[in-house]
Amino acid sequence: MRRKDSLCTEFTFTLPRGLIDAQNRVHRHGVMRLATALDEILVQKDPKVQENSAYGVLVMLSRVINRLGSLNQVSADLLERLVLSDISYLRELYNRINQQGNALIPTECPHCNSQFSVKLELAGES
C-alpha cells in the first residue's frame, strides 16, 4: 500500500505516433521517471552532447524513459528514429513532471486532429 504523501517518481505515457522497431512493431506506451542531478551531470559528459548540444535532449530522455512498449532499455540512438511530434510530446512531458508539476498534457488526436488535454496517470495506478 502506498502512503498518500509519498513522492511519485514514475509516470506512464502514450506517444502520439510511436516507435516502429525492426520487426515492424509499434511501441507507444511507456514509463518515464523523474530526472536526478546525476542524470544532468552524465548528459553533459556524453561525447555526443559535447560534440552537438542539441543531442542532449535525446540522451536525457534515454536516461529517464524506463520502458517503451516491450523495450526495457531505450537508447538515444533508438530515440533518433521517433518522429518530431513524439519527441515534442516527450520533451513536454519531461518538462512538466520535472519542472512544472502540471499533470495535464495538451495533445492532438492523430485521426481527427482534435486538440484536448490528457491527465498523466501515475505508473501502477488507473
C-alpha positions in Angstrom: 0.0 0.0 0.0 1.3 3.4 -0.9 1.2 6.3 1.5 -0.7 9.4 0.2 2.2 11.7 0.9 4.8 9.6 -0.9 6.6 11.1 -3.9 5.6 9.5 -7.2 8.7 9.2 -9.4 7.3 7.4 -12.4 4.7 8.5 -15.0 3.1 6.5 -17.7 2.6 7.9 -21.2 1.3 7.1 -24.7 3.2 8.6 -27.7 1.1 10.1 -30.4 2.7 8.0 -33.2 5.1 5.6 -31.6 8.4 3.9 -32.4 8.5 1.2 -35.1 11.1 -1.5 -34.4 13.0 -3.8 -36.7 10.1 -6.4 -36.5 7.6 -3.7 -37.5 6.0 -3.5 -34.1 4.8 -0.1 -32.8 5.9 0.9 -29.3 3.7 3.7 -27.9 3.1 3.1 -24.2 5.9 3.9 -21.8 7.1 4.9 -18.4 9.2 8.0 -17.6 10.8 8.6 -14.2 11.8 11.9 -12.6 15.3 13.1 -13.6 18.1 13.3 -11.0 21.1 15.6 -10.6 23.2 12.7 -11.7 21.3 12.4 -15.0 22.0 16.1 -15.7 25.7 15.6 -15.0 26.1 12.4 -17.1 24.3 14.1 -20.0 26.8 16.9 -20.0 29.7 14.4 -20.0 28.3 12.4 -23.0 30.6 12.7 -26.0 27.7 13.2 -28.5 26.4 16.0 -26.4 29.8 17.7 -26.2 30.0 17.5 -29.9 26.4 18.7 -30.5 24.5 20.2 -27.6 21.1 19.6 -29.3 21.7 15.8 -28.8 21.4 16.4 -25.0 17.6 16.1 -25.3 17.8 12.6 -26.7 20.4 11.5 -24.2 18.4 12.8 -21.2 15.2 11.2 -22.5 17.0 7.9 -22.9 18.1 8.1 -19.3 14.6 8.8 -17.9 12.5 6.6 -20.0 12.4 3.3 -18.2 10.2 1.4 -20.7 8.8 2.0 -24.2 6.3 -0.7 -25.3 8.1 -4.0 -24.8 11.6 -2.3 -24.8 13.1 -2.2 -21.3 16.0 -0.1 -22.5 15.8 3.0 -24.6 18.9 4.5 -26.1 19.5 7.9 -27.6 20.2 6.1 -30.9 16.8 4.5 -30.7 15.0 7.8 -30.0 16.6 9.3 -33.1 14.0 7.2 -35.1 11.0 8.9 -33.5 9.0 11.4 -35.5 9.2 15.0 -34.2 5.7 15.0 -32.8 6.7 12.2 -30.4 9.9 14.0 -29.4 7.9 17.1 -28.7 5.5 15.1 -26.6 8.3 13.6 -24.6 10.0 16.9 -24.1 6.8 18.5 -22.9 6.2 15.5 -20.6 9.7 15.7 -19.2 9.4 19.4 -18.5 6.0 19.1 -16.8 6.9 16.3 -14.5 10.4 17.7 -13.6 9.8 21.4 -13.6 6.2 22.4 -13.6 4.5 19.6 -11.8 1.4 20.0 -14.0 -0.3 16.7 -14.8 -2.2 17.9 -17.9 -0.6 17.5 -21.3 -2.0 19.2 -24.4 -2.3 16.7 -27.2 -4.0 16.1 -30.6 -5.9 13.2 -31.9 -3.9 11.7 -34.9 -7.1 10.7 -36.6 -9.3 13.8 -36.4 -6.8 16.5 -35.3 -9.0 17.5 -32.3 -7.0 19.1 -29.6 -7.5 18.2 -26.0 -5.7 17.7 -22.7 -4.9 14.4 -21.1 -4.0 13.8 -17.5 -0.8 12.0 -16.7 -1.5 8.7 -14.9 0.9 7.6 -12.3 2.6 4.3 -13.0 0.8 1.5 -11.3 -2.5 3.5 -10.9 -5.5 3.8 -13.1 
